[in-house]
Amino acid sequence: MLQRLKAALSPSSPAIPAVTDPLQRKVIERCQACYQDAEHLLKRRFPRPEISFKLRGKSAGTAHLQQNRLRFNPVLLAENPEAFLCEVVPHEVAHLLCFQLYGTGKHIKPHGQQWQAIMRQVFNLAPRASHNFDISSVKGQTFTYQCQCGPVELTVRRHNKVQRGESRYLCRQCRQLLSRRTD
């Protein structure tokens, strides 16, 4: 698999945003270090991504593959700086590296074996699909629905789709249609 990681890529200059927040500066520096590690190990240059800190919600980071862009959640960064730098940044960089090495195909899964190999072989990290940060500070409002299993919380977006008649949701366990609970 390491041989397939060494596919040729065209170099590009980094897109580094001007930030004043010291933690955000550390994220940018960590991204640079991740790319340098990958380039050293794989003996190839990789185009640097555009980086922003405008991600909201429960996700710590996202990689936009075709745009070669990384977005990070500033609230979760501030609440979990060490884990963010050690885990989230390499996780998202690995997505971009995987895309740049393998492209998009039906055999390429977001957290599939190619991504896992990059996490292990390039960053020496256990591949984990998601973080385990406390998300209470970034969790949005929820609405309680009901099925035979008990109460189920839906996000504002899903609740609004139900209200507008655009969607209906089933319980994952009993497969019963969820209905709005009014206490």
N, C-alpha and C positions, 0 to 999 in steps of 0.2 A: 504494500500500500504506500510506503514511503516513496517508492519510485514514481507512483502516479501523482504524489504531492508535488513532485519537482517539475511540473509542467511549466512551460515558458509563459511569461506575462510581460506586457509592455509597461515600462516605468512611467510614472507620472509624479508631478510635484504635489506635496501635501496641501490640503485645504485646512488651514488652522485658523479657527475663529479668534477674534480678540476678546478675551475674557479677563475680568478682574477678580472673580471669585477664586480663591486659592485651591479649593477642592476641584473646581472645574478645570483649572490649569493642570492639576495632578492627573485628571482623567485624560486630558490631551497628551500629557507626557507618557502616561501608561500606554495609550494607543500607539504612540511612536515606538515605544520599547517593544510592544508586541509585534509590530511590523518589522522592526530590526531583528528580533529573534527569528521570525519566520524567514526573512531574507538570508540570514546567516545560515540557518539550518538547510533551507531548500535551495540555496545558491541562485536565487532569482529576486528580481525587484517586483514590488507590488504597488499599484496605484494607491495613494493615500485617500481616505474617505473625507467627505465633508462631515463635520461634527457639530451637533447642536444639543442644547439642553432645554428643549421645549416639550419633552414627553410628559404627559400627565397620566393619571390613573395608576393601576396596579403593576404595570410593567416597569422593570428597572431600566431596560434598554431595548431598542429595536434596531435591526439592520435592514436597510432598504437596498436590496441587492442590485437592481438595475441602475439605480441612481448613485451607487457607491457612497451611501450616506449612513451615518450612525446617529441615533437620537437617544439621549439619556434623560432619566427622570431626576431633576434636581432635588426634589424632596427626599426621595429614597437615597440619593447620594449623600445628602446632609445627615440623614439618620443612620446610615450604614457605610461610612467612608472606607474602612479597611476591606470589608467583604466586597464592596463595590469595585474597588481597584483590583483586588486579587481575583475575583470571579466574574463579575458582570462584564468588565471591559474585554478580557480575553474571549469570553463567550460570544460577544457580538462581533469582535474582530474575526473570530473563527468562522462565523457565518459568511462574512465577505470573502475571506480567503477561500472557503469551500466553493463559493459561487465563481470566483475568479479562476479557480483550478478546474472545476468540473462543469460549470455552466448550469443550466436548468434542464433536467431530464426527469422522466418518470422514476428513474432509479435513484434520484437524489432527493432525500428527505431532509427537512430542516434540522433534525437532530439525529440523522442517520449515521451510518458507519463512516462515511467520509468526514463529516463534521466531528464525530467522536475521535477519529484518528488524529485530526488536527489538534483537538484539545489535549490528547494524551502525548502525542509525539512532538508537537511544536511547543505547547505551553506547559507540559508536564502536569496537567490538571485532570481530575476525574470529570468526565463529561456529565453534566447535570442539565436537564432540560429547563428547569426553572429555579428561581431563587426561593428562599424561605424567610424573607424579610417580613416583619410586622407591617401590615398594610393598612392598619386602622386609620392612620392619618391621611391616606390618599383614597380610601374606599369611598365610593360615591353612595348616594342615597339608594336604598333598595325598597322594594314593595313585596309584601307577603302574599303569596298565592298558596293554594291548597290542592292536595290530592289525597288519595287514601293512605299514603305513607305518612303524611303530616305536612307541616308548613315548608314551603320552598321560597327562597328569596330570589327575585328577579331584579336586574339592573334597571335603571331609569329608561335606558334605550329600549330594552325588551318590553318593559311595562307600556311605554308609549306606543310601540308597535301593536301590542294587544289592544290598547284603547282605540287606535285608529282602524282596527280590523285588518291590519297588514300581516299579522303572524299569530300563530297559536303554538303553544309550547306543551310538550308532554313531559311527565316525570321520567327521569332516567331509569328508575327502578321498576315502577309498576306500569309505566307507559300510559297512565291515565292523563287526560287533558287537564292542565292546571287551570284553576278558576280563582278569581280574585277573592281574597279573604277580607271580610270587613268585620272588624271587632268593635 
